[in-house]
Amino acid sequence: MLALAKMLAVQLGKSLQFQGIDTVNSQEIPVNHIKHKTKITYGSAIALKLSSRLHQPPLDLAEAICVSLKTLNTQGQYGFGQIPRDVTVYPLSSGMLQFIFTDRGIATWLEQLLRHRWVLTPLRNREISPDQFELQYSHARCCSLLSLAHREHLIQLEEPNLKAVLPLKISVTSPPIPWLTAQGQLQLTQSYDYQLLMQLVKTVDALFFPLSSPNWLKLAAQLSQDFQQFYRYCRIWGEVKQQTPKLAQARLGLVLITQVILQILLEEKLGIMAPFEL
């Protein structure tokens, strides 16, 4: 399940069913991203939404949902996104539920995105768009970084003729990306690392669990801008490659996911060529 918001909505639906509550489908369960400085955080007002219908105070209902989520996890009902292994959940006094993904949970999600076998519809009109050159430049820059990393054996991509096949894919025989430190903390701790990660979370949610009609151009422009900031301030080569190669690999993993998501936005949502190089 690629969208974190969808995963949470599905789990909330299972929790309500476990309590014998016949509710709406997961697409209609409110789950919203909450801005946070250092953690991937979501909120849900499902207890507030159901409290009047069930004649229960929102906080009591939210606490019951938390208990059932943990019970289902104990029974082995969940895979990725297990509560509390990958997600910390707790009720607020208002009755809102808050979900905070652990570093391990985010690392698992990133690796899932990286290993997903993307199938994209080939774009017929293969032209550079002067109006959207900046977006295309960001995509080409991702490809350039990944091609160099492949040649320098920092990561192993699947196709030997990289230019011929997009999106780029990590080799099935390649070991997992070292997203976490030896202490189990996410490698991506600089502000621009996190900014790009956050935008990827929001964009994947919009692609695979849209709660409204997304503005694809705005999402692509923001992802492109965040990638450019990441590229400017988050080093991969030089001292980082020599002294902390696992951090370099984690950043390249983020670049690979960015390349795929940018290609989807450009070609499938905006009808614009996603070039390998410019």
C-alpha positions in Angstrom: 0.0 0.0 0.0 1.9 3.0 -1.3 -0.1 5.9 0.3 0.5 6.3 4.0 -2.9 8.0 4.4 -4.6 5.1 2.7 -2.9 2.6 4.9 -4.1 4.4 8.0 -7.6 4.7 6.7 -7.7 1.0 6.0 -6.5 0.2 9.5 -9.1 2.5 11.0 -11.7 0.8 9.0 -10.6 -2.6 10.3 -10.5 -1.2 13.9 -14.1 0.0 13.6 -15.2 -3.4 12.1 -13.5 -5.1 15.0 -15.7 -3.0 17.4 -18.8 -4.0 15.5 -19.2 -0.5 14.0 -20.6 -0.5 10.5 -19.0 2.5 8.9 -18.1 4.1 5.6 -15.4 2.6 3.3 -11.8 3.6 3.9 -11.9 6.2 1.1 -14.4 8.2 3.3 -12.5 7.9 6.6 -10.8 11.3 7.2 -7.0 11.0 7.4 -5.0 14.2 6.9 -1.3 15.0 6.9 -0.2 17.2 9.8 2.8 19.5 9.5 5.6 18.5 11.9 9.2 19.6 12.1 10.8 16.2 12.4 8.2 13.4 12.1 5.7 12.1 9.5 2.4 12.8 11.3 -1.3 12.3 10.4 -4.6 13.1 12.1 -8.0 11.6 11.9 -11.4 13.0 13.0 -13.2 9.7 12.6 -14.2 9.6 16.3 -15.7 13.1 16.0 -17.5 12.1 12.8 -19.1 9.1 14.4 -19.7 10.3 18.0 -23.2 11.7 17.4 -24.3 8.7 15.5 -23.0 6.2 18.1 -24.0 8.4 21.0 -20.5 8.3 22.5 -18.2 11.1 23.6 -15.5 11.6 20.9 -12.6 11.0 23.4 -14.1 7.7 24.6 -14.6 6.5 21.0 -11.0 7.6 20.1 -9.6 5.7 23.0 -11.6 2.6 22.0 -10.2 2.8 18.5 -6.7 3.0 19.8 -7.2 -0.1 21.9 -8.7 -2.0 19.0 -5.8 -1.0 16.7 -3.3 -2.4 19.2 -5.4 -5.5 19.7 -5.5 -6.2 15.9 -1.8 -5.7 15.7 -1.2 -8.2 18.5 -3.3 -10.7 16.6 -1.2 -10.3 13.5 -3.9 -8.6 11.4 -1.5 -6.0 9.9 1.6 -6.0 7.8 3.4 -2.8 7.2 2.1 0.1 9.3 1.7 -2.1 12.4 0.6 -0.4 15.5 2.7 0.2 17.6 5.7 -1.2 15.7 5.6 1.3 12.8 3.2 3.9 14.0 2.5 5.6 17.4 -1.1 6.4 17.8 -2.8 8.3 20.6 -6.1 10.3 21.2 -6.1 14.0 21.8 -8.5 15.5 24.3 -10.6 16.8 21.4 -11.2 13.3 20.3 -8.9 13.6 17.3 -6.6 10.7 16.7 -2.9 11.4 16.0 -0.5 9.0 14.2 3.3 9.5 14.2 5.3 7.1 12.0 8.5 5.7 13.6 11.8 6.0 11.8 11.6 2.2 11.1 8.1 2.7 9.7 9.3 5.4 7.3 12.3 3.3 6.3 10.0 0.4 5.5 7.8 2.6 3.4 10.7 4.1 1.5 12.0 0.7 0.6 8.6 -0.4 -0.5 8.4 2.6 -2.9 11.9 1.8 -4.1 11.1 -1.9 -4.9 7.6 -1.2 -6.4 7.4 -2.4 -10.0 6.2 0.8 -11.6 4.3 0.5 -14.9 3.9 3.8 -16.7 2.1 4.5 -19.9 4.6 5.7 -22.6 4.1 9.3 -23.6 3.7 9.8 -27.3 4.6 13.5 -27.5 8.3 13.5 -26.6 9.1 17.2 -26.5 10.7 19.7 -24.1 8.2 22.2 -22.8 9.6 25.7 -22.4 6.9 26.5 -19.9 7.8 23.6 -17.7 11.5 23.4 -18.3 12.3 23.7 -14.6 10.3 20.5 -13.8 12.0 18.6 -16.7 15.4 19.8 -15.5 14.8 18.4 -12.0 13.8 15.0 -13.5 16.9 15.0 -15.8 19.1 15.9 -12.8 17.7 13.0 -10.9 18.6 10.7 -13.8 22.1 12.1 -14.0 22.8 11.6 -10.3 21.5 8.0 -10.4 23.5 7.2 -13.5 26.7 8.5 -11.9 25.9 6.6 -8.7 25.4 3.4 -10.7 28.8 3.9 -12.4 30.5 4.5 -9.1 28.9 1.4 -7.5 27.0 3.4 -4.8 23.8 1.9 -6.0 22.9 -0.9 -8.4 20.3 -0.1 -11.0 18.5 -2.8 -13.0 19.0 -1.8 -16.6 22.5 -1.6 -18.2 21.2 0.8 -20.8 19.8 3.4 -18.4 18.9 5.9 -21.0 16.5 3.5 -22.8 14.4 2.6 -19.8 12.4 4.9 -17.5 11.5 4.9 -14.7 14.9 3.8 -13.4 14.7 0.7 -11.1 17.0 -0.5 -8.4 18.3 -4.0 -9.1 16.3 -6.9 -7.6 19.6 -8.3 -6.3 20.7 -5.0 -4.7 20.7 -5.1 -0.9 18.2 -2.8 0.9 19.1 0.9 1.1 20.5 1.7 4.5 17.8 4.2 5.5 18.5 3.8 9.2 21.7 4.3 11.3 23.1 1.6 13.4 21.0 3.1 16.3 17.8 2.6 14.3 17.3 6.3 13.4 16.5 7.7 10.0 19.6 8.8 8.1 17.8 11.7 6.5 18.0 14.3 9.3 19.0 17.5 7.6 16.2 20.0 7.0 16.3 19.7 3.2 16.4 15.8 3.4 13.3 16.0 5.5 11.6 18.6 3.3 12.0 16.4 0.2 10.8 13.4 2.2 7.7 15.2 3.4 6.8 16.4 -0.1 7.2 12.8 -1.4 4.8 11.6 1.3 2.2 14.2 0.4 2.6 13.6 -3.4 2.2 9.8 -3.1 -0.9 10.3 -0.9 -2.3 12.6 -3.7 -1.5 10.0 -6.4 -2.8 6.9 -4.7 -5.4 8.2 -2.1 -6.7 11.5 -3.3 -9.3 13.1 -1.0 -10.0 15.8 -3.5 -8.9 16.8 -7.0 -5.2 17.5 -6.7 -3.5 20.4 -8.5 -0.9 18.3 -10.3 1.1 21.2 -11.6 1.4 22.7 -8.2 2.5 19.3 -6.7 5.1 18.8 -9.4 6.4 22.3 -9.0 6.7 21.9 -5.2 8.4 18.5 -5.6 10.8 20.0 -8.2 11.6 22.9 -5.9 12.2 20.7 -2.9 14.5 18.4 -4.9 16.5 21.4 -6.1 17.0 22.5 -2.5 17.9 19.0 -1.5 20.4 18.8 -4.4 21.9 22.2 -3.4 22.4 21.5 0.3 22.5 17.7 0.9 25.8 16.4 -0.2 26.2 12.9 -1.8 29.8 12.9 -3.2 33.1 14.0 -1.8 33.4 13.6 2.0 29.9 12.2 2.4 30.6 9.4 0.0 34.0 8.7 1.5 33.2 9.1 5.2 29.5 8.2 5.4 28.7 6.1 2.3 25.4 4.8 3.9 24.1 8.4 4.1 25.1 8.9 0.5 23.1 5.7 -0.4 20.1 6.8 1.6 20.1 10.1 -0.2 20.4 8.4 -3.6 17.4 6.2 -2.6 15.5 9.4 -2.1 16.6 10.7 -5.5 15.4 7.4 -7.2 12.0 7.7 -5.6 11.8 11.4 -6.6 12.7 10.5 -10.2 9.8 8.0 -10.4 7.3 10.3 -8.8 8.3 13.2 -11.0 8.0 11.1 -14.1 4.5 10.1 -13.1 3.5 13.7 -12.5 5.1 15.0 -15.7 4.0 12.3 -18.2 0.8 10.8 -16.7 -0.7 13.9 -15.0 0.6 16.8 -17.0 1.4 15.2 -20.4 4.9 16.6 -20.4 8.0 14.7 -21.4 10.2 13.5 -18.5 13.7 13.6 -20.1 16.6 11.4 -19.2 19.0 14.3 -20.0 18.9 17.9 -21.2 
